[in-house]
Amino acid sequence: MSDAIRLKVEKIDKVFKRRDKPSVEALRSIDMSVAEGEFVSIVGASGSGKSTLLRIIDGLIAPSGGRVLVDGRAVDKPGPDRAMVFQQDSLLPWKTVVDNVAYGLTLAGTRRADAERTAQRFIDIAGLQGFEHHYPHQLSGGMRQRVNVARALAVNPKILLLDEPFAALDAQTREIMQTELLSIWQETRKTVLLITHQIDEAVFLSDRVIVFSARPGTIREEIPVTLPRPRTLELKRSPAFVELVDHIWKLIEAEVRAGIKQS
Ligand SMILES: Nc1ncnc2c1ncn2[C@@H]1O[C@H](COP(=O)(O)OP(=O)(O)OP(=O)(O)O)[C@@H](O)[C@H]1O
């Protein structure tokens, strides 16, 4: 990680206006930054505006106030400097793994042979060797998410935005995917902003965890995670890890419980 600020979020507010219904204030005055090569996660109760913030950073929706800067330049629409991975895979079912991973590059005008070479590199990094010519329906959920990550990385974004990428996976696959994501990150050194409901996932992966308050989302606390790297799943059993997870859980527990009662 370098000291250079890659992503800066300045005083972001978001109010959703709805016809014939009260407006929803989703985010209030969010200020945060992520350094080049840093891995940061956001946790918070359901409805605290985490996905809304990620969509604003990606440029998919406009904020009501404030701005997003990438390397000091304001961005207000999607661009090749940011790539998003969603909870549900968004692969093209009629294209093979290699064509899915190369898709963004060919769209951007890269020659097919070059796009395929780059795609192959990220297929290798994502541990998908041997599956290049499979179609999405021939892959497990975990493998489809690896293809999604490979596809996002293939366009060489400055920032990887991950919106609950493992939420649809079973618990064991999810843990394996966490370690794989770490090794991909170690190899590519991308700047990563991840949203997750799982506090242990956030602590395991991150350099820093940002804790949101309930709606309207505000930053309640930023917690540096100084646990040594490289990290293995063993770390989850260490007292320092358990203590951090517990601290974060206590910060959001009341709101998570209140949310469950409302739903
Ligand atoms: N297009 C929209 N119109 C109106 N309200 C919206 C819209 N999108 C989101 N919201 C509301 O904004 C609030 C924040 O939603 P958001 O999905 O960002 O929260 P979240 O923290 O990601 O939640 P979860 O953890 O459940 O995914 C919620 O109350 C949601 O209902």
PDBQT file of the ligand as one rigid body, heavy atoms in Angstrom, charges set to zero:
ROOT
HETATM    1  N1  LIG A 301     -33.880   3.504  -5.742  1.00  0.00    +0.000 N 
HETATM    2  C1  LIG A 301     -34.265   3.672  -4.484  1.00  0.00    +0.000 A 
HETATM    3  N2  LIG A 301     -35.398   4.354  -4.182  1.00  0.00    +0.000 NA
HETATM    4  C2  LIG A 301     -35.786   4.541  -2.912  1.00  0.00    +0.000 A 
HETATM    5  N3  LIG A 301     -35.102   4.078  -1.839  1.00  0.00    +0.000 NA
HETATM    6  C3  LIG A 301     -33.984   3.393  -2.081  1.00  0.00    +0.000 A 
HETATM    7  C4  LIG A 301     -33.494   3.150  -3.408  1.00  0.00    +0.000 A 
HETATM    8  N4  LIG A 301     -32.341   2.428  -3.319  1.00  0.00    +0.000 NA
HETATM    9  C5  LIG A 301     -32.126   2.242  -1.995  1.00  0.00    +0.000 A 
HETATM   10  N5  LIG A 301     -33.084   2.810  -1.262  1.00  0.00    +0.000 N 
HETATM   11  C6  LIG A 301     -33.189   2.841   0.206  1.00  0.00    +0.000 C 
HETATM   12  O1  LIG A 301     -31.994   3.423   0.701  1.00  0.00    +0.000 OA
HETATM   13  C7  LIG A 301     -31.605   2.775   1.919  1.00  0.00    +0.000 C 
HETATM   14  C8  LIG A 301     -30.190   2.249   1.755  1.00  0.00    +0.000 C 
HETATM   15  O2  LIG A 301     -30.202   1.129   0.860  1.00  0.00    +0.000 OA
HETATM   16  P1  LIG A 301     -28.895   0.281   0.499  1.00  0.00    +0.000 P 
HETATM   17  O3  LIG A 301     -29.312  -0.831  -0.383  1.00  0.00    +0.000 OA
HETATM   18  O4  LIG A 301     -27.838   1.197   0.026  1.00  0.00    +0.000 OA
HETATM   19  O5  LIG A 301     -28.475  -0.263   1.940  1.00  0.00    +0.000 OA
HETATM   20  P2  LIG A 301     -27.460  -1.424   2.308  1.00  0.00    +0.000 P 
HETATM   21  O6  LIG A 301     -26.720  -0.972   3.512  1.00  0.00    +0.000 OA
HETATM   22  O7  LIG A 301     -26.634  -1.791   1.121  1.00  0.00    +0.000 OA
HETATM   23  O8  LIG A 301     -28.451  -2.591   2.677  1.00  0.00    +0.000 OA
HETATM   24  P3  LIG A 301     -28.239  -4.175   2.606  1.00  0.00    +0.000 P 
HETATM   25  O9  LIG A 301     -27.128  -4.443   3.588  1.00  0.00    +0.000 OA
HETATM   26  O10 LIG A 301     -29.549  -4.734   3.073  1.00  0.00    +0.000 OA
HETATM   27  O11 LIG A 301     -27.889  -4.528   1.202  1.00  0.00    +0.000 OA
HETATM   28  C9  LIG A 301     -32.648   1.682   2.168  1.00  0.00    +0.000 C 
HETATM   29  O12 LIG A 301     -33.607   2.167   3.057  1.00  0.00    +0.000 OA
HETATM   30  C10 LIG A 301     -33.248   1.435   0.795  1.00  0.00    +0.000 C 
HETATM   31  O13 LIG A 301     -34.573   0.997   0.918  1.00  0.00    +0.000 OA
ENDROOT
TORSDOF 0
